[in-house]
Amino acid sequence: MISWHKILEYRVIARAWAVILTFVTGFSRDRRGAVAIYAAFAGTLALSGGVLALDIGRVVVLRSQMQNAADAAALSGAAQLDGQSDAITRATAAASGALSNSSNLSDTAGAFTVQSITFYDGTDPTPVVTAVGGDAVYVEITLAPRTISIFLAPILQTISSGAAVEQFTLEATAQAGISIITCAAPPFMACNPSEGGDAADDLLDADNAGRQLLTKSGPGGGSLAPGNFGLLCPTSGNCGAANVSDALANDPGLCYTSEVTTSPGVQTQQARNGINARMDAGNKNPKNPAQNIMDYGRDSDMSGSTIVGNGDWDPETYWTTNHAGETEPTDLVDYTRYQIYLYELGETFYRDENKTIYPITGITLPTGYNTVTPAAASIPAAGVPTPTASSDIKRRVLKIAVMNCTELGVQGSGTYPTYGRYVEVFLTEEMESTQAATYTEIIGPLLQQYSDDVHVNVQLVQ
């Protein structure tokens, strides 16, 4: 298939030569004149051909520059579509920034500018225009048209009795999309509680770090979505309870694309065994538990039907109870459970109140964050697992797909888009046999700049 810009090039050439041939045809019918006239005509024709070649070259170069600029702007914008609420704002700025650096060698009008920018969701097979940052998957960039004058115009006006083309107007459009692949994630999902209208409960809001989350409800506790209790089908093997349990226990290198398949049913015993393998409990063999298996207190309002807690727990009492005779960390009253866990392991991390960045290798200290460096590891006796512990410090950290279950109609078993929205949570306690509910603490949205398990693929789609 011939692209539109190739057609434009052919039209430019055809229109220019049509004017010249019209003149030639008319001139050939006139038998009057002398050799001098023929010589003059031949010189004019040669000059016209040279100027025409120059004009064609200028048009082709400008068209190429415009398309390259549109492509670059679309790719830059698409790279920002990470499922966060401010994605469209960042994508718009990135696209404009890419154009401000675009080179324009064909005229003196300066850098190219955006005429329109449109975002689309991941609706299959036909994406729909969206203004919601968390739903945007594709971006379409249309540049402001650029007009280029034709050097040949004065010559054509001189030798032609008709109107000659004096300029051409060129346009460029590009569309790019993003595909986010998340690896080393257990088959877990959560319905975003903010979908019901309470924006303060958005699991992807970094300010919600430190709040507790009922990640999986047990029998009789009500499902998080119709027929679904927070589980997904692993990307390897079947969706049976035993395979789900193995994936919950081991994070066996599974990677999820921007679509996941939900696993219906509560799967109580298998799910409990899988989760508890991280806590040196259950019947998994080997268990491969975390290096620190201490249970941490719940939020003060975490009872009944509460999905997201208030973040109010008592770290000071926890420390004095489990670290008798040890000096309390500075400002312990404000530490999250995840931060206490890292502190007990003797791990250095970045902290901005409840927000935590770990590991810190290769990451520049962001504005507002401080470095927390424990003097040494100090795990309470009850927190040391019996078998050999995992070498992974983040063994108790789960990456969970966050979905707008009502909007997507999540129910039972089905395949749904995640738009790359994942949140990291910290497993706060062993999963009790009587309740079979999983409690975690929100760490924050899973972002590429802080995790090697997030892979972003950006490509042109049009």
C-alpha positions in Angstrom: 0.0 0.0 0.0 1.4 3.5 -0.9 1.4 5.8 2.0 -0.2 9.3 1.9 3.1 11.1 1.9 4.3 9.1 -1.2 1.1 10.1 -2.9 1.8 13.7 -2.0 5.2 13.5 -3.6 3.8 12.0 -6.8 1.1 14.8 -6.9 3.8 17.5 -6.5 5.8 16.1 -9.4 2.7 15.5 -11.6 1.3 19.0 -11.0 4.6 20.7 -11.8 5.2 18.7 -15.0 1.6 19.2 -16.1 2.1 22.9 -16.3 5.4 22.5 -18.2 4.0 20.0 -20.7 1.0 22.3 -21.3 3.3 25.0 -22.4 5.4 22.6 -24.5 2.3 21.3 -26.3 1.1 24.8 -27.1 4.5 25.9 -28.2 5.0 22.9 -30.5 1.9 23.9 -32.5 3.3 27.3 -33.4 5.5 26.9 -36.5 6.7 30.5 -36.5 10.0 31.7 -35.1 13.7 30.8 -35.5 16.4 28.8 -34.0 17.0 31.5 -31.3 13.5 30.8 -30.0 14.2 27.1 -29.8 17.4 27.8 -28.0 15.6 30.1 -25.6 13.0 27.5 -24.9 15.5 24.8 -24.4 17.3 27.0 -21.8 14.1 27.9 -20.1 13.1 24.2 -20.0 16.4 23.2 -18.6 16.2 25.9 -15.9 12.7 24.9 -15.1 13.7 21.3 -14.7 16.5 22.2 -12.3 14.2 24.4 -10.2 11.5 21.7 -10.3 14.0 19.2 -8.9 14.9 21.7 -6.2 11.3 22.3 -5.3 10.5 18.6 -5.2 13.5 18.0 -2.9 12.4 20.7 -0.5 8.9 19.4 -0.3 10.1 15.8 0.3 12.6 16.9 3.0 10.0 19.0 4.8 7.4 16.2 4.6 10.0 13.8 6.0 10.9 16.2 8.8 7.3 16.7 9.8 6.5 13.0 9.9 9.6 12.3 11.9 8.6 15.1 14.3 5.1 13.7 14.6 6.4 10.2 15.2 8.8 11.4 17.9 6.0 13.4 19.7 3.7 10.4 19.6 6.3 8.1 21.0 7.3 10.6 23.7 3.6 11.0 24.7 2.8 7.3 24.7 5.7 6.6 27.0 3.9 8.6 29.7 0.7 6.5 29.6 1.5 4.4 32.6 -2.1 4.1 34.0 -1.7 6.9 36.5 -4.3 9.6 36.9 -1.9 12.4 35.6 -0.8 10.4 32.6 -2.5 12.6 30.0 -1.0 15.8 31.5 2.5 14.3 31.4 2.0 12.9 27.9 0.8 16.2 26.5 3.9 18.0 28.0 6.2 15.2 26.7 4.8 15.5 23.2 5.2 19.3 23.1 8.7 19.0 24.5 9.7 16.5 21.8 8.5 19.0 19.1 10.3 21.9 20.7 13.5 20.0 19.9 12.5 19.1 16.4 14.7 20.3 13.6 13.3 22.2 10.6 15.8 22.7 7.8 13.4 23.4 4.9 12.1 26.8 6.0 12.6 29.4 8.6 9.3 29.0 10.5 10.9 27.3 13.5 10.0 24.1 15.3 6.8 22.2 14.5 3.8 22.6 16.8 0.9 20.4 17.8 -2.4 21.2 16.1 -4.3 18.5 18.0 -3.6 15.7 20.5 -6.1 12.9 21.1 -6.0 10.0 23.6 -7.7 6.6 23.2 -8.3 3.8 25.6 -7.6 0.1 25.0 -11.1 -0.9 23.9 -10.8 -3.9 21.5 -11.0 -3.8 18.5 -11.8 -0.1 18.2 -10.3 2.2 20.8 -12.5 5.0 22.2 -11.5 8.6 22.8 -10.8 9.2 26.5 -9.9 12.1 28.8 -9.2 9.8 31.7 -5.4 9.6 32.4 -5.7 6.1 33.9 -7.5 4.7 30.8 -5.3 6.2 28.1 -3.3 3.7 26.1 -2.9 5.4 22.7 -2.1 9.0 21.7 -2.6 10.6 18.3 -0.6 13.7 17.3 -1.5 16.0 14.4 0.9 18.7 13.6 -0.1 22.2 12.6 0.1 22.4 8.8 3.2 23.9 7.2 3.2 25.8 3.9 6.2 25.8 1.6 6.6 28.3 -1.3 7.6 26.9 -4.8 10.6 28.5 -6.4 9.3 27.4 -9.8 6.1 29.5 -9.5 7.5 32.8 -11.1 8.8 30.8 -14.1 5.5 28.9 -14.5 3.5 32.2 -14.3 5.7 33.7 -17.0 5.4 30.9 -19.5 1.8 29.7 -18.6 -1.4 31.5 -19.4 -3.2 29.7 -16.5 -2.8 30.0 -12.8 0.4 28.4 -11.5 0.9 26.6 -8.2 2.7 28.9 -5.8 2.9 26.8 -2.6 2.1 23.5 -1.1 0.6 22.8 2.4 1.9 19.7 4.2 0.4 17.8 7.2 1.6 15.0 9.4 -0.2 12.7 11.9 1.2 9.9 14.0 -0.3 7.5 16.5 1.6 5.5 19.2 0.6 3.2 21.9 2.0 1.6 25.1 2.1 -1.9 26.4 3.2 -2.5 30.0 4.5 -5.9 31.0 4.7 -6.6 34.7 6.9 -9.5 35.9 7.4 -11.4 39.2 3.8 -10.6 40.2 1.5 -13.1 42.0 -1.9 -13.8 40.5 -3.6 -11.1 42.6 -6.0 -8.3 41.7 -7.9 -5.6 43.6 -11.0 -3.6 42.7 -10.1 0.0 43.0 -12.3 1.3 45.9 -12.2 4.9 44.5 -14.3 3.8 41.6 -17.4 4.3 43.7 -16.7 8.0 43.9 -14.4 8.3 46.9 -11.2 9.6 45.2 -9.4 9.6 48.5 -9.3 5.8 48.4 -7.5 5.5 45.1 -5.0 2.7 45.5 -2.7 4.3 42.9 -2.5 7.6 44.8 1.0 7.7 46.3 -0.4 9.7 49.3 -2.3 6.5 50.4 0.9 4.8 51.3 0.7 3.3 54.8 -3.0 2.5 54.7 -4.1 -1.0 55.2 -5.9 -2.9 52.5 -8.2 -5.9 52.6 -6.6 -7.5 49.6 -8.6 -10.8 49.5 -11.8 -11.5 51.4 -12.7 -14.9 52.7 -15.9 -16.9 52.7 -18.8 -15.0 54.0 -16.9 -11.7 53.8 -18.3 -10.7 50.5 -16.4 -10.9 47.2 -14.4 -7.9 45.8 -16.2 -8.4 42.5 -19.1 -10.7 41.6 -17.8 -14.2 41.7 -14.3 -13.1 42.3 -12.2 -12.9 45.5 -9.1 -11.1 44.2 -7.4 -13.9 42.3 -6.1 -14.1 38.8 -5.2 -17.0 36.5 -1.4 -17.5 36.3 0.1 -16.8 32.9 1.6 -20.3 33.0 -0.3 -23.5 33.4 -4.0 -23.8 34.2 -6.3 -21.7 36.4 -6.9 -24.5 38.9 -6.6 -23.9 42.6 -3.3 -25.8 43.0 -1.6 -23.8 40.2 -2.9 -20.5 41.6 -1.6 -21.5 45.1 1.9 -22.3 43.6 2.0 -18.9 41.9 1.0 -17.1 45.1 3.7 -18.9 46.9 6.6 -18.5 44.5 6.2 -15.6 42.0 7.6 -18.1 39.4 8.9 -15.5 37.0 5.4 -14.9 35.6 4.9 -11.8 33.5 1.5 -10.2 32.8 0.7 -8.0 29.8 -1.9 -5.3 29.9 -4.6 -7.9 30.1 -5.3 -10.4 32.8 -7.8 -13.3 33.3 -9.7 -13.4 36.6 -10.0 -16.6 38.6 -13.5 -17.1 40.1 -14.2 -18.5 43.5 -12.6 -18.1 46.9 -10.2 -21.0 46.7 -9.7 -20.6 50.5 -7.3 -23.4 51.5 -5.1 -23.2 48.4 -4.9 -19.4 48.5 -4.0 -19.5 52.2 -1.3 -22.0 51.7 0.2 -20.0 48.9 0.3 -16.7 50.8 1.4 -18.2 54.0 4.4 -19.8 52.4 5.9 -16.3 52.6 5.2 -16.3 56.3 6.7 -19.7 57.2 3.2 -21.2 57.5 0.9 -23.4 55.5 1.8 -26.8 53.9 4.0 -25.6 51.0 7.3 -27.4 50.8 9.7 -25.8 50.6 8.1 -22.7 52.1 10.9 -20.2 51.2 9.7 -17.6 53.7 10.7 -14.0 54.1 13.6 -13.2 56.4 11.3 -11.4 58.8 7.9 -13.0 59.4 6.6 -10.7 62.2 2.9 -9.8 62.2 2.1 -6.1 62.4 -1.0 -4.5 63.9 -4.0 -3.5 61.9 -5.4 0.0 61.3 -7.8 1.1 64.0 -10.8 1.0 61.7 -9.9 -2.2 59.8 -12.9 -4.3 60.7 -16.2 -5.4 59.2 -16.6 -4.3 55.6 -13.7 -1.8 55.5 -11.6 -2.3 52.4 -9.1 0.6 52.9 -8.0 1.5 56.4 -7.1 4.9 57.8 -3.4 4.2 58.3 -3.7 4.6 62.0 -1.8 1.9 63.8 0.6 1.9 66.8 4.2 1.4 65.7 5.5 2.7 69.1 3.7 0.0 71.1 4.8 -2.6 68.6 8.5 -1.6 69.0 8.4 -1.5 72.8 6.6 -4.9 72.9 9.0 -6.7 70.5 12.3 -4.8 71.1 12.6 -4.6 74.9 15.7 -2.6 75.9 16.4 -1.3 72.3 16.4 2.4 71.5 13.4 3.3 69.4 14.0 4.7 65.9 13.6 8.5 65.6 10.0 9.5 65.0 8.9 5.9 65.2 5.3 7.0 65.8 5.1 7.9 62.1 6.7 4.8 60.6 4.6 2.4 58.4 4.6 -1.3 58.9 6.7 -1.8 55.7 9.3 0.8 57.0 9.5 -1.1 60.4 10.0 -4.3 58.5 12.9 -2.9 56.5 14.3 -1.3 59.6 14.3 -4.6 61.5 16.2 -6.2 58.6 18.8 -3.4 58.8 18.0 -2.2 55.3 18.6 1.4 54.2 15.7 3.0 52.4 14.4 6.4 51.3 11.4 7.8 53.2 9.1 10.7 52.7 6.6 10.3 55.6 4.7 7.2 54.6 6.2 6.9 51.2 9.0 4.4 50.8 11.6 3.8 48.1 13.5 0.5 48.3 16.0 -0.6 47.1 17.8 2.6 46.6 20.6 1.4 44.4 21.0 3.5 41.3 18.3 5.9 42.4 19.0 9.6 43.2 17.3 10.8 46.4 14.1 12.4 45.3 13.0 15.8 46.6 11.2 15.5 50.0 12.8 12.1 50.8 15.3 11.4 53.6 17.7 8.4 54.0 16.9 6.0 56.8 19.9 3.8 57.8 19.5 1.4 60.7 22.5 0.7 62.8 22.1 -3.0 62.4 19.5 -5.7 61.8 17.2 -6.4 64.7 14.6 -9.1 64.0 12.6 -10.2 67.0 12.9 -13.9 67.8 9.4 -14.5 66.8 10.1 -13.0 63.4 12.9 -15.4 62.4 11.7 -18.2 60.2 12.5 -21.9 61.0 13.6 -23.0 57.5 16.2 -21.2 55.4 14.7 -17.8 54.4 14.5 -16.3 51.0 17.3 -14.0 49.9 14.7 -11.6 48.5 14.2 -8.8 51.0 10.9 -7.9 49.3 9.5 -11.4 49.7 6.5 -10.0 51.5 5.8 -7.4 48.9 3.1 -8.2 46.4 2.4 -6.5 43.0 -1.3 -6.4 42.5 -3.3 -5.4 39.4 -5.7 -2.6 40.2 -8.9 -2.7 38.1 -12.1 -0.6 37.9 -14.3 -3.6 38.3 -17.6 -1.8 37.8 -16.5 0.0 34.6 -15.0 -3.2 33.2 -17.9 -5.4 34.3 -15.5 -7.8 36.1 -17.4 -10.9 37.0 -16.3 -14.5 37.5 -13.8 -15.7 34.9 -13.0 -13.2 32.1 -10.2 -11.3 30.5 -9.9 -7.6 31.3 -7.4 -4.8 30.7 -5.3 -3.5 33.5 -3.9 -0.5 31.6 -0.6 -1.3 33.4 -2.0 -0.2 36.7 -0.3 -2.1 39.5 0.2 -1.2 43.2 2.8 -2.6 45.5 1.5 -3.8 48.9 3.2 -5.3 51.9 1.9 -8.5 53.5 1.2 -7.4 57.1 0.2 -10.7 58.7 -0.2 -14.4 58.3 -3.5 -15.4 56.7 -5.6 -16.8 59.5 -7.3 -20.2 58.9 -10.6 -19.1 60.4 -10.9 -15.8 58.4 -9.0 -16.6 55.2 -8.6 -12.9 54.5 -5.4 -11.3 53.2 -4.4 -8.0 54.8 -1.7 -5.8 53.3 -0.4 -2.3 53.6 -0.2 0.0 50.6 3.3 0.9 49.5 2.4 2.8 46.4 1.9 2.6 42.6 4.4 0.3 40.8 6.4 2.6 38.6 9.1 1.8 36.0 11.7 4.2 37.5 11.7 2.2 40.7 11.3 -1.4 39.6 13.1 -3.6 37.2 10.0 -5.8 36.9 8.1 -3.2 34.9 8.8 -3.2 31.2 7.3 -0.5 28.9 7.0 -1.1 25.2 6.1 1.9 23.1 5.6 1.7 19.4 4.0 3.5 16.5 0.6 2.0 15.5 -0.2 4.3 12.6 
